[in-house]
Amino acid sequence: MPPPADVVALAGTSRETCTKVLRDYADHGLLRLARGRITVLDPERLRDAAR
């Protein structure tokens, strides 16, 4: 997993926005956020949510 700054740069957004979106996806069971890790739990639903 790239460092957080790299994830933000790839997403083309601010760190705050990136964190908000990731937490929202985690709250919906699409991701698991752990210290320094992002685990995709449901790739298909995550793909749909990102569209």
DSSP file (Angstrom, degrees, kcal/mol; ACC not computed):
  #  RESIDUE AA STRUCTURE BP1 BP2  ACC     N-H-->O    O-->H-N    N-H-->O    O-->H-N    TCO  KAPPA ALPHA  PHI   PSI    X-CA   Y-CA   Z-CA
    1    1 A M              0   0    0      0, 0.0     6,-0.0     0, 0.0     0, 0.0   0.000 360.0 360.0 360.0 130.9    0.0    0.0    0.0
    2    2 A P        -     0   0    0      0, 0.0     5,-0.1     0, 0.0     0, 0.0  -0.301 360.0 -87.2 -67.2 157.5    1.4    3.4   -0.9
    3    3 A P    >>  -     0   0    0      0, 0.0     4,-1.8     0, 0.0     3,-0.9  -0.232  44.7-102.6 -59.4 156.5    1.9    6.0    1.9
    4    4 A P  H 3> S+     0   0    0      0, 0.0     4,-2.4     0, 0.0     5,-0.2   0.850 122.0  55.8 -52.0 -40.2   -1.2    8.2    2.6
    5    5 A A  H 3> S+     0   0    0      1,-0.2     4,-2.2     2,-0.2     5,-0.1   0.874 107.4  50.3 -62.8 -35.1    0.2   11.1    0.7
    6    6 A D  H <> S+     0   0    0     -3,-0.9     4,-2.6     2,-0.2    -1,-0.2   0.885 108.7  51.4 -69.5 -38.3    0.6    9.0   -2.4
    7    7 A V  H  X S+     0   0    0     -4,-1.8     4,-2.1     2,-0.2    -2,-0.2   0.927 111.2  48.1 -62.7 -44.3   -3.0    7.7   -2.0
    8    8 A V  H  X>S+     0   0    0     -4,-2.4     5,-1.5     1,-0.2     4,-1.3   0.914 112.0  49.2 -62.6 -43.6   -4.2   11.3   -1.8
    9    9 A A  H  <5S+     0   0    0     -4,-2.2     3,-0.3     1,-0.2    -2,-0.2   0.903 110.6  50.3 -63.8 -41.3   -2.1   12.3   -4.8
   10   10 A L  H  <5S+     0   0    0     -4,-2.6    -1,-0.2     1,-0.2    -2,-0.2   0.875 111.9  48.1 -63.3 -37.2   -3.5    9.4   -6.8
   11   11 A A  H  <5S-     0   0    0     -4,-2.1    -1,-0.2    -5,-0.2    -2,-0.2   0.698 104.0-134.7 -77.4 -19.0   -7.1   10.4   -5.9
   12   12 A G  T  <5 +     0   0    0     -4,-1.3     2,-0.2    -3,-0.3    -3,-0.2   0.881  67.6  99.1  68.6  38.7   -6.4   14.0   -6.9
   13   13 A T  S   <S-     0   0    0     -5,-1.5    -1,-0.3     1,-0.0     2,-0.1  -0.802  78.3 -76.2-142.8-179.1   -8.1   15.4   -3.7
   14   14 A S     >  -     0   0    0     -2,-0.2     4,-2.4     1,-0.1     5,-0.2  -0.436  39.5-115.7 -81.2 160.1   -7.3   16.7   -0.3
   15   15 A R  H  > S+     0   0    0      1,-0.2     4,-2.6     2,-0.2     5,-0.2   0.888 116.2  54.4 -60.8 -39.2   -6.3   14.4    2.6
   16   16 A E  H  > S+     0   0    0      2,-0.2     4,-2.3     1,-0.2    -1,-0.2   0.918 110.1  45.3 -62.5 -44.8   -9.5   15.4    4.5
   17   17 A T  H  > S+     0   0    0      2,-0.2     4,-2.5     1,-0.2     5,-0.2   0.915 112.6  51.1 -65.6 -42.8  -11.7   14.5    1.6
   18   18 A C  H  X S+     0   0    0     -4,-2.4     4,-2.6     1,-0.2    -2,-0.2   0.926 111.0  48.2 -60.4 -45.5   -9.9   11.2    1.0
   19   19 A T  H  X S+     0   0    0     -4,-2.6     4,-2.4     2,-0.2    -1,-0.2   0.905 111.1  51.0 -61.9 -42.8  -10.2   10.3    4.7
   20   20 A K  H  X S+     0   0    0     -4,-2.3     4,-2.2     2,-0.2    -2,-0.2   0.927 112.5  45.6 -61.2 -46.1  -13.9   11.2    4.7
   21   21 A V  H  X S+     0   0    0     -4,-2.5     4,-2.6     2,-0.2    -2,-0.2   0.922 112.8  50.0 -65.3 -44.7  -14.6    9.0    1.6
   22   22 A L  H  X S+     0   0    0     -4,-2.6     4,-2.3    -5,-0.2    -1,-0.2   0.907 111.7  48.5 -61.5 -41.7  -12.6    6.1    3.0
   23   23 A R  H  X S+     0   0    0     -4,-2.4     4,-2.7     2,-0.2    -1,-0.2   0.894 110.3  51.9 -65.0 -39.5  -14.4    6.2    6.3
   24   24 A D  H  X S+     0   0    0     -4,-2.2     4,-1.3     2,-0.2    -2,-0.2   0.938 110.8  47.2 -61.7 -46.7  -17.7    6.3    4.6
   25   25 A Y  H  <>S+     0   0    0     -4,-2.6     5,-2.6     1,-0.2     6,-0.7   0.888 112.5  50.5 -61.8 -38.7  -16.8    3.3    2.5
   26   26 A A  H ><5S+     0   0    0     -4,-2.3     3,-1.8     4,-0.2    -2,-0.2   0.907 106.2  54.8 -65.7 -41.2  -15.6    1.5    5.7
   27   27 A D  H 3<5S+     0   0    0     -4,-2.7    -1,-0.2     1,-0.3    -2,-0.2   0.784 107.6  51.3 -61.7 -27.0  -18.9    2.4    7.4
   28   28 A H  T 3<5S-     0   0    0     -4,-1.3    -1,-0.3    -3,-0.2    -2,-0.2   0.298 120.4-109.2 -94.2   8.8  -20.7    0.7    4.6
   29   29 A G  T < 5S+     0   0    0     -3,-1.8    -3,-0.2     2,-0.2    -2,-0.1   0.664  89.3 113.5  77.8  16.3  -18.6   -2.5    4.9
   30   30 A L  S   <S+     0   0    0     -5,-2.6    11,-2.6    -6,-0.2    12,-1.5   0.800  80.0  19.9 -88.3 -31.0  -16.7   -2.0    1.7
   31   31 A L  E     -A   40   0A   0     -6,-0.7     2,-0.5     9,-0.3    -2,-0.2  -0.889  62.3-141.2-132.6 160.6  -13.3   -1.4    3.3
   32   32 A R  E     -A   39   0A   0      7,-2.3     7,-2.8    -2,-0.3     2,-0.5  -0.998  19.3-156.3-121.7 126.3  -11.5   -2.1    6.6
   33   33 A L  E     +A   38   0A   0     -2,-0.5     2,-0.3     5,-0.2     5,-0.2  -0.894  21.8 161.4-104.0 126.5   -9.2    0.7    7.8
   34   34 A A  E >   -A   37   0A   0      3,-2.4     3,-2.9    -2,-0.5     2,-0.2  -0.882  56.8 -57.0-134.5 167.6   -6.4   -0.3   10.1
   35   35 A R  T 3  S-     0   0    0     -2,-0.3     3,-0.1     1,-0.3    -2,-0.0  -0.232 123.7 -14.9 -52.0 107.7   -3.3    1.5   11.1
   36   36 A G  T 3  S+     0   0    0     -2,-0.2     2,-0.4     1,-0.2    -1,-0.3   0.568 121.8  95.9  75.7   9.1   -1.5    2.1    7.8
   37   37 A R  E <   -A   34   0A   0     -3,-2.9    -3,-2.4     2,-0.0     2,-0.4  -0.979  49.8-166.9-135.8 146.0   -3.7   -0.4    5.9
   38   38 A I  E     -A   33   0A   0     -2,-0.4     2,-0.5    -5,-0.2    -5,-0.2  -0.986  14.1-167.2-126.6 119.2   -6.7   -0.4    3.7
   39   39 A T  E     -A   32   0A   0     -7,-2.8    -7,-2.3    -2,-0.4     2,-0.6  -0.934  16.7-138.2-110.6 124.0   -8.3   -3.8    3.1
   40   40 A V  E     +A   31   0A   0     -2,-0.5    -9,-0.3    -9,-0.2   -10,-0.1  -0.710  23.5 177.2 -80.5 119.7  -11.0   -4.0    0.4
   41   41 A L  S    S+     0   0    0    -11,-2.6   -10,-0.2    -2,-0.6    -1,-0.2   0.773  75.8  22.6 -93.3 -31.6  -13.8   -6.3    1.7
   42   42 A D     >  +     0   0    0    -12,-1.5     4,-2.5     1,-0.1    -1,-0.2  -0.697  64.3 179.0-140.0  82.9  -16.2   -6.1   -1.2
   43   43 A P  H  > S+     0   0    0      0, 0.0     4,-2.4     0, 0.0     5,-0.2   0.853  81.6  52.2 -57.3 -38.6  -14.4   -5.2   -4.5
   44   44 A E  H  > S+     0   0    0      2,-0.2     4,-2.1     1,-0.2     5,-0.1   0.947 113.2  42.3 -65.6 -48.1  -17.6   -5.4   -6.6
   45   45 A R  H  > S+     0   0    0      1,-0.2     4,-2.6     2,-0.2    -1,-0.2   0.868 113.6  53.8 -66.5 -35.0  -19.6   -3.1   -4.4
   46   46 A L  H  X S+     0   0    0     -4,-2.5     4,-1.9     2,-0.2    -2,-0.2   0.918 107.8  50.4 -64.5 -42.8  -16.7   -0.7   -4.0
   47   47 A R  H  X S+     0   0    0     -4,-2.4     4,-0.5    -5,-0.2    -2,-0.2   0.917 112.5  46.9 -59.2 -44.9  -16.3   -0.5   -7.8
   48   48 A D  H >< S+     0   0    0     -4,-2.1     3,-0.9     1,-0.2    -2,-0.2   0.904 111.7  50.6 -64.9 -41.5  -20.0    0.3   -8.1
   49   49 A A  H 3< S+     0   0    0     -4,-2.6    -1,-0.2     1,-0.2    -2,-0.2   0.818 105.7  56.9 -67.3 -30.3  -19.9    2.9   -5.3
   50   50 A A  H 3<        0   0    0     -4,-1.9    -1,-0.2     1,-0.2    -2,-0.2   0.611 360.0 360.0 -78.3 -11.2  -16.9    4.6   -6.9
   51   51 A R    <<        0   0    0     -3,-0.9    -1,-0.2    -4,-0.5    -2,-0.2   0.466 360.0 360.0 -83.9 360.0  -18.8    5.2  -10.1
